[in-house]
Amino acid sequence: MARHLGIVGVSPEGAAICYRQVFHHAAQILPAHLQPVVSVHNLPFADYVDAIRRDDWRGVGEMLRDSAARLASIGAEFCFSPDNAVQQAVQIAEVGCPIPWMKMTDAVGGAIAKDGRRTVGVIGTKVVTGGSVYQTDLGIRGIKLVRPGDADADALESIIFNELVRGTVCDASRTAMLGIIGRLGEQGCEGVILGCSEAPLAITDANSPLPVYNASEIMAEQAVRHSGADVAIG
């Protein structure tokens, strides 16, 4: 059977969306009798938010490793986190971890490079849009990353923490997010990274003014393919 994969949740809503994405891709890629075993573990979301706001990335990495170890204890053979904001702590989580990690930013960078795009925008929390979460993996591929302006970054932060992480989005917020993506397009972006695992609640391929690179979706597909590497896949 396919390998047992583990999802290290941070935002509960983001982890739930990713869980569905994994099985969506598993149904398309793997034979019905070779579906993967999938386990999810999360520590309190508030603990992650507090650590990130303190700039305590070692603490973030230790929490990620804790979840990974618990997943390993029930048979998970590898893991990943669908949460964009914590990706820069994955290197810390890998130290002493009993199972290997897959890195979402690398998967996203590979997908953008495969499409031949050279300039992309990103939406997400300020940790993602204002930090270096994607910078290295895109930069080594010669891809320029364009960030939202300050006002747009503030708007995204508010929408994500007040609505999306709670599993809701109002029409005005959806319209605002689409406007932000449109402005990234005006700056020369050829696509946009959904650098927020809950962003699909508001942004889809159908309504986005730019081609979408849904980070969680891309990682879910790659994880399924990795899980099924030793079996016949589509």
Secondary structure as the mmCIF struct_conf table of DSSP 4:
data_model
#
loop_
_struct_conf.conf_type_id
_struct_conf.id
_struct_conf.beg_label_comp_id
_struct_conf.beg_label_asym_id
_struct_conf.beg_label_seq_id
_struct_conf.end_label_comp_id
_struct_conf.end_label_asym_id
_struct_conf.end_label_seq_id
HELX_LH_PP_P HELX_LH_PP_P1 ALA A 2 HIS A 4
STRN STRN1 LEU A 5 GLY A 9
BEND BEND1 VAL A 10 SER A 11
HELX_RH_AL_P HELX_RH_AL_P1 PRO A 12 ILE A 29
BEND BEND2 LEU A 30 LEU A 30
HELX_RH_3T_P HELX_RH_3T_P1 ALA A 32 LEU A 34
HELX_LH_PP_P HELX_LH_PP_P2 GLN A 35 VAL A 37
STRN STRN2 VAL A 38 ASN A 42
HELX_RH_AL_P HELX_RH_AL_P2 PHE A 45 ARG A 53
TURN_TY1_P TURN_TY1_P1 ARG A 54 ASP A 55
HELX_RH_AL_P HELX_RH_AL_P3 TRP A 57 SER A 73
TURN_TY1_P TURN_TY1_P2 ILE A 74 GLY A 75
STRN STRN3 PHE A 78 PHE A 80
HELX_RH_3T_P HELX_RH_3T_P2 ASN A 84 ALA A 89
HELX_RH_AL_P HELX_RH_AL_P4 VAL A 90 GLU A 94
TURN_TY1_P TURN_TY1_P3 VAL A 95 GLY A 96
BEND BEND3 PRO A 98 ILE A 99
STRN STRN4 TRP A 101 TRP A 101
HELX_RH_AL_P HELX_RH_AL_P5 MET A 104 LYS A 114
TURN_TY1_P TURN_TY1_P4 ASP A 115 GLY A 116
STRN STRN5 THR A 119 ILE A 123
BEND BEND4 GLY A 124 GLY A 124
HELX_RH_AL_P HELX_RH_AL_P6 LYS A 126 GLY A 130
BEND BEND5 GLY A 131 SER A 132
TURN_TY1_P TURN_TY1_P5 VAL A 133 TYR A 134
HELX_RH_AL_P HELX_RH_AL_P7 GLN A 135 GLY A 139
TURN_TY1_P TURN_TY1_P6 ILE A 140 GLY A 142
STRN STRN6 LYS A 144 VAL A 146
HELX_LH_PP_P HELX_LH_PP_P3 ARG A 147 GLY A 149
HELX_RH_AL_P HELX_RH_AL_P8 ASP A 150 ASN A 162
TURN_TY1_P TURN_TY1_P7 GLU A 163 GLU A 163
HELX_RH_3T_P HELX_RH_3T_P3 LEU A 164 ARG A 166
TURN_TY1_P TURN_TY1_P8 GLY A 167 GLY A 167
HELX_RH_AL_P HELX_RH_AL_P9 ASP A 171 GLU A 186
TURN_TY1_P TURN_TY1_P9 GLN A 187 GLY A 188
BEND BEND6 GLU A 190 GLU A 190
STRN STRN7 VAL A 192 LEU A 194
BEND BEND7 CYS A 196 CYS A 196
TURN_TY1_P TURN_TY1_P10 SER A 197 GLU A 198
HELX_RH_3T_P HELX_RH_3T_P4 ALA A 199 LEU A 201
TURN_TY1_P TURN_TY1_P11 ALA A 202 ALA A 202
TURN_TY1_P TURN_TY1_P12 ASP A 205 ASN A 207
BEND BEND8 PRO A 209 LEU A 210
STRN STRN8 VAL A 212 ASN A 214
HELX_RH_AL_P HELX_RH_AL_P10 ALA A 215 SER A 227
TURN_TY1_P TURN_TY1_P13 GLY A 228 ASP A 230
BEND BEND9 VAL A 231 VAL A 231
#
